[in-house]
Amino acid sequence: MAELRHDQGLTQAQLGELIGVSQQQIASFEIGRRRVPVSLLAALATGLAVTVEELIGVPGRRPAGKRGPAPKLQQQLERISQLPKAKQKMVSEVLDSLLAQAGR
């Protein structure tokens, strides 16, 4: 799990915030002190941009024609979709502003 987290450029605290647990819980999961509850597997897989199967060690099948992790932008969009609606709106407003500036 730590390797997947590093691949995404996330700290334990950032991953914990994404899935709704503390940094200490992420540390406990990574060192094997605690098991990841089944209820967190989907959120954890999304945060780490892998399938649940890949997360638990079962090689998953990716859609034909796609290899490796999703492009960074796609991963970011998936993470944004997990945010509360108010934070999603804030991200959207920032993006709108940046795109408007780029179009000038």
C-alpha positions, 0 to 999 in steps of 0.5 A: 500500500505504501508503494502505491501511495508513493506512486500517487505522490500522496502522504499518509495524511493526504490519503487518510483525508481522501478516504476519511481516516487518520494518518495514524490509521494509514500508517497502521494499515501500511505496517500491518498492525491493522487490517483495512476494513472492507468498507474502505477498500473501494475508496482506498482503491480510488485514492490510489488509482488502482482496482480493488483487485490490484489493491488486495493482490489479485491482478485485475483486468484493465480495459483492452488497449489501456496499460499502466495507470490512468493519466494523471489528469484522470486520477485527479478527476477521480479524486475530485469526484470523491470530495464533498460537493462544496469542495468540488464547486471550489475546484471547478471555480478555480479551473474556470478562472484558470481556463478563462485566463489561458483563453485571453 
